[in-house]
Amino acid sequence: MNRYRIILVENDEDEQMFMREGFESSGLFDIVAQVDNGDVLLNYLEEHKNNLPDIILSDLNMPGKNGMDIIEEVTSNPEYKHIPVIITSTSSTRSIIDKCLAAGAIDYVVKPDTFIDYLPFVQDLHRRIEQRSILK
């Protein structure tokens, strides 16, 4: 089983805390950074070009640069376009999912209904990455 280096992009403070706990307790990912929007993410990537993640998991709706902006910025930048972007949101609306995938996200994962469900969310995310051979 592979362990992946991930940056989490989430603006909600409660969600950040529970998300971090789920990722850390899973043992499946190393959190490279946790940032609150796309602006901070892009600054981080620029300042840490020697420590880029394997994956970016980004919330869709945030102030500043949102998930769609992140997809566009990362996929259009030659230095970052190799980093897969996975979008996460509470929305399971097919048209929103399709729009994110069409824009270049490699996957779209619906957030858990409750904060306490982040460990199964993280385990499922890892399984999806492994099954789809996203990073191979």
N, C-alpha and C positions, 0 to 999 in steps of 0.2 A: 504494500500500500504506500503510495506516494504522499509526501507531506509538502504542501504548497505555501509559498510566501504570498501573503495577501495584504492589500490595502482596503480598509473599510471606509466607505464614504457615506455618512449618515448625519443628519442635522439634529435629530431629536435626542436630547441628552439621556432620557430614560432608555430609549431604544439602543443607544450607544453602549450603555452599561450592560444591558442584558445580552446584546449581540457579542460584546467582548467576552463575557462569561461563557457563552455557548461555544465560541471559537476556541477559547483557551482550554476549556474542559474537554473538548473533543480530542485534542492531541493530533488533529489532522492538518492543522494550518499553523503557520507562524505569522502573527500580525506584524507587518513591517511598519505600518502607521494606521492611525485612525483619525480621519479628518471630517470637518462638518460640511463641506461643499466642494464643488468642482474647482472653484478659484484656489482654495487651499491645496487641493490635490495637485493641480497643475504646477503650483509653486513648489510643492514637495518634489514632484518628479524632476523639475528643472534643477533643484538644488541637490538631488541625490541620484544623479545619473549612474553612479557606480553601485547603487543599491536599489535597483528597480524590482518591483514585485513580479511574481509569476501571473497574478490575477488581480484585477480591480473589481470589487463588489460595490456597486453604487446604488443608493436610493434613487428613485426616479424624480421625485418632487422635493426640491430644496430651494431655499433662497440663493441668489447668486447663480453660478453655473450649475445647472441641474444635470440629471442623468443623461438626457439627450445631448446636452452640450458636451458632456464628458465623452460620450461615444464619438461625436464628431471630432473633438480636439485630439483624442488619443489615436483614432484610426487614420487621421489625416497627417499625423506627425511621424516622419520616418524613424525618429528615435524611440517612439513609443508604440507604433502600430502593431508590434509583435505581442503586446500585452493584451490578453483577452479581457473584455469588459463584460461583466454580468450585471444585469439590472435587477434590482429587487424593489418591490412595491406592495402595498396592500391591495392594489387593483388586480383583478383577474380578468379584466375586460380584454377580449380577444383582439380588438382593433389596436389597443395600446401595446399589447405584447407584440403584435405583428409590426407595428411602427418601430419599436425598439430593435427588433431583429433585422428589419429591413435597413435600418440606419447603420447596422454593424455590430450590435451586441451579439455575443456568441450564445447567450442564454438569458432567460428571464425567469426569475424565481419569485413566487408570491411569498410575502412575509408571513410568519406564523400569526395565528389569531391572538395569541397571548404571548407576553414576554417570556413566560416560563418554558415555552416550546422551542427555544433557540437551539438546544442541543440536537434534537431531531432535524431541525432545519439545516444545521451545519453538516450533519451526517448525510442528509439527502443531497446537499450541494456537492459534497465530496464524491458521493456515488455518481452523480450526474457528470461531474468532470472526468472521473475515471472511465465511465462507460462510453463517453463521447470522444475520448482520447483528445481532449481539447488542447492539451499541452505537449503532445507527442509529435 
